[in-house]
Amino acid sequence: MNESNSRPAANFPDSANPGPFALTARKFAWRYVGNVAFWIQRLTGVALVGYLILHVHTIHDLQNPEKFDAALKLFGTPLFKLAEIGLLATVILHALNGIRLTMVDMGVQLTRQRQWFWYFAIGAGAVLFLAGAIPMFIYGILQHS
Amino acid sequence: MSPRAVNWFLQRITGAALLVLLIMHFWVEHFAAEVRTPAGLTFEVIQQRFFRNPWFVAIDITFLFIALYHGLNGVRNICLDYNWGTRFRTPITIAIVLVGIIVAYWGVTAFTGNSHLVPPEARVAAAR
């Protein structure tokens, strides 16, 4: 392993003479990234439990078809579609960061876990998110009738 | 393994299972041929699926239990992460288990004993 792998800050081109903002950004990007990831995992986790409870509450309306279809119709409106896009982002962040956490637990790529946060959880997550969010936005919101 | 180690381990196992189940869930509810219609997902689509394939109920209920375990165990981990003293540990666990039982009851009773999801022939047979 070369030195730049264990010292991620050296990946920045301006590492010789950073300004105060660049320094703060770099601290959050590489030194405090574990804390950032911790809070993302915790907040998205709590949000997803809240969603799960509401979701199961709606599914319970399968006992009452009219009520269920009325609920589905409400969830097809643009505001709920926008919330659904937010849900997609929440799920992707929690899932990909969860994969990274499991890798840390198993000792896989342990010295590069910070890079895995940015390039995998955030980078690959953003690609996945856009792949899902763009069709959801076009068909769910722009073409909503 | 200690109970806490089992909890930690199961959180990883259920997380991995949820990854697979959630991808299936997204596919079935948003991308499958039956829902790629102008009306999208409706009660009728769900009803037709459950007539044809009882695996939908089995997988949905398994999914519900795994998601509830993972989610509520996560909430419990967060609660116990703050120093409220050990005397709150059991009440917190009891409260969270109660929430789990209520939500599991909502979810399971959406499917079991739901006369709208039984095929029409079976409904006639039951009425006889």
Interface residues (C-beta under 8 A of the other chain):
Chain A: R42 G45 V46 L48 V49 L52 I53 V56 H57 I59 H60 D61 L62 Q63 P65 F68 D69 L72 G76 V91 A95 G98 I99 T102 D105
Chain B: R12 G15 A16 L18 L19 L22 G40 L41 T42 F43 I46 Q47 L64 A67 L68 G71 L72 G74 V75 I78 V99 V103 W106 G107 T109 A110 F111 N114 H116 L117
